[in-house]
């Protein structure tokens, strides 16, 4: 049995946007960059648990909507001067289909 589940199509997520996937461990935010790269993070900022899916995506980062913390989409690392890390998930494209590893 595969650990990968299909969660939608690339076209379902606007460029520089996100979508939320519910899981038994909490919400997962799926992000799409301007260059059609996709990333998956726990939908919770490590600072005050702001919903990262509602943040602003720019380049390969997202800015938390609550207190403007910036998080790298690929690693989940918070950018200086702040510190912390958001959980990441493996994600991949197969054609236009998005798969998330659970």
PAVO-521951 format. One record per residue (C-alpha): z, x, y; residue number from 1. Coordinates in Angstrom, 3 decimals. Layout:
REM residues N
@Z = Z, X = X, Y = Y, resi = NUM
...
REM end
This chain:
REM residues 102
@Z = 0.000, X = 0.000, Y = 0.000, resi = 1
@Z = -0.945, X = 1.299, Y = 3.421, resi = 2
@Z = 1.563, X = 1.852, Y = 6.213, resi = 3
@Z = -1.145, X = 1.063, Y = 8.794, resi = 4
@Z = -1.520, X = -2.461, Y = 10.161, resi = 5
@Z = -4.334, X = -3.799, Y = 12.305, resi = 6
@Z = -2.977, X = -4.946, Y = 15.671, resi = 7
@Z = -6.134, X = -5.919, Y = 17.563, resi = 8
@Z = -9.292, X = -4.653, Y = 19.173, resi = 9
@Z = -9.682, X = -2.029, Y = 21.863, resi = 10
@Z = -11.357, X = -4.636, Y = 24.086, resi = 11
@Z = -8.177, X = -6.757, Y = 23.883, resi = 12
@Z = -6.409, X = -4.232, Y = 26.120, resi = 13
@Z = -7.767, X = -3.693, Y = 29.638, resi = 14
@Z = -8.349, X = -0.119, Y = 30.777, resi = 15
@Z = -5.084, X = 1.233, Y = 32.246, resi = 16
@Z = -3.307, X = -1.722, Y = 30.656, resi = 17
@Z = -1.087, X = -2.554, Y = 27.715, resi = 18
@Z = -0.240, X = -5.137, Y = 25.101, resi = 19
@Z = 2.970, X = -5.758, Y = 23.171, resi = 20
@Z = 3.283, X = -5.882, Y = 19.397, resi = 21
@Z = 6.473, X = -7.362, Y = 17.979, resi = 22
@Z = 8.146, X = -5.556, Y = 15.101, resi = 23
@Z = 11.381, X = -5.939, Y = 13.177, resi = 24
@Z = 12.657, X = -2.880, Y = 15.080, resi = 25
@Z = 11.753, X = -4.222, Y = 18.526, resi = 26
@Z = 8.692, X = -4.494, Y = 20.725, resi = 27
@Z = 6.036, X = -1.780, Y = 20.719, resi = 28
@Z = 3.814, X = -1.255, Y = 23.764, resi = 29
@Z = 0.187, X = -0.303, Y = 23.077, resi = 30
@Z = -1.467, X = 1.450, Y = 26.049, resi = 31
@Z = -5.128, X = 2.110, Y = 26.854, resi = 32
@Z = -6.222, X = 4.846, Y = 29.249, resi = 33
@Z = -9.302, X = 4.869, Y = 31.455, resi = 34
@Z = -11.000, X = 7.046, Y = 28.793, resi = 35
@Z = -10.228, X = 4.537, Y = 25.995, resi = 36
@Z = -7.447, X = 6.624, Y = 24.459, resi = 37
@Z = -4.655, X = 4.567, Y = 22.940, resi = 38
@Z = -0.954, X = 5.296, Y = 22.619, resi = 39
@Z = 2.074, X = 3.429, Y = 21.285, resi = 40
@Z = 5.626, X = 3.643, Y = 22.623, resi = 41
@Z = 8.805, X = 1.704, Y = 22.108, resi = 42
@Z = 8.645, X = -0.917, Y = 24.872, resi = 43
@Z = 11.886, X = 0.294, Y = 26.412, resi = 44
@Z = 12.458, X = 2.946, Y = 29.061, resi = 45
@Z = 15.183, X = 5.423, Y = 28.022, resi = 46
@Z = 16.813, X = 5.011, Y = 31.444, resi = 47
@Z = 17.718, X = 1.315, Y = 31.763, resi = 48
@Z = 15.525, X = -0.191, Y = 29.017, resi = 49
@Z = 12.837, X = -1.450, Y = 31.413, resi = 50
@Z = 9.759, X = -2.915, Y = 29.683, resi = 51
@Z = 7.250, X = -0.058, Y = 29.733, resi = 52
@Z = 4.448, X = -2.507, Y = 28.881, resi = 53
@Z = 4.866, X = -3.911, Y = 32.390, resi = 54
@Z = 4.575, X = -0.491, Y = 34.016, resi = 55
@Z = 1.628, X = 1.134, Y = 35.748, resi = 56
@Z = -0.619, X = 3.287, Y = 33.536, resi = 57
@Z = -2.214, X = 6.321, Y = 35.175, resi = 58
@Z = -3.907, X = 9.227, Y = 33.438, resi = 59
@Z = -1.794, X = 9.660, Y = 30.289, resi = 60
@Z = 1.493, X = 8.405, Y = 31.718, resi = 61
@Z = 3.199, X = 5.096, Y = 32.393, resi = 62
@Z = 5.625, X = 4.417, Y = 35.231, resi = 63
@Z = 8.587, X = 2.208, Y = 34.350, resi = 64
@Z = 8.611, X = -0.947, Y = 36.490, resi = 65
@Z = 12.361, X = -0.819, Y = 37.114, resi = 66
@Z = 13.106, X = 2.615, Y = 38.556, resi = 67
@Z = 9.771, X = 4.493, Y = 38.597, resi = 68
@Z = 10.546, X = 6.872, Y = 35.756, resi = 69
@Z = 7.295, X = 8.407, Y = 34.473, resi = 70
@Z = 6.768, X = 8.773, Y = 30.734, resi = 71
@Z = 4.052, X = 10.745, Y = 28.932, resi = 72
@Z = 2.145, X = 8.395, Y = 26.647, resi = 73
@Z = 1.417, X = 10.998, Y = 23.972, resi = 74
@Z = 4.933, X = 12.349, Y = 23.522, resi = 75
@Z = 7.228, X = 9.728, Y = 25.052, resi = 76
@Z = 8.799, X = 12.515, Y = 27.157, resi = 77
@Z = 10.160, X = 11.563, Y = 30.565, resi = 78
@Z = 8.715, X = 13.692, Y = 33.363, resi = 79
@Z = 10.997, X = 15.807, Y = 35.565, resi = 80
@Z = 13.201, X = 15.511, Y = 37.452, resi = 81
@Z = 14.346, X = 12.738, Y = 35.097, resi = 82
@Z = 15.209, X = 13.408, Y = 31.454, resi = 83
@Z = 14.893, X = 11.507, Y = 28.208, resi = 84
@Z = 12.365, X = 10.344, Y = 25.665, resi = 85
@Z = 10.880, X = 7.016, Y = 24.615, resi = 86
@Z = 10.096, X = 6.523, Y = 20.947, resi = 87
@Z = 6.460, X = 6.980, Y = 19.908, resi = 88
@Z = 4.428, X = 5.439, Y = 17.098, resi = 89
@Z = 1.331, X = 6.676, Y = 15.299, resi = 90
@Z = -1.750, X = 4.741, Y = 16.356, resi = 91
@Z = -5.465, X = 5.126, Y = 15.695, resi = 92
@Z = -8.852, X = 3.579, Y = 16.337, resi = 93
@Z = -11.264, X = 2.740, Y = 13.534, resi = 94
@Z = -14.395, X = 1.693, Y = 15.341, resi = 95
@Z = -13.060, X = -0.863, Y = 17.831, resi = 96
@Z = -10.054, X = -1.847, Y = 15.685, resi = 97
@Z = -6.557, X = -0.590, Y = 16.577, resi = 98
@Z = -4.197, X = 0.351, Y = 13.764, resi = 99
@Z = -0.473, X = 1.037, Y = 14.126, resi = 100
@Z = 1.610, X = 2.911, Y = 11.538, resi = 101
@Z = 4.782, X = 1.067, Y = 10.634, resi = 102
REM end
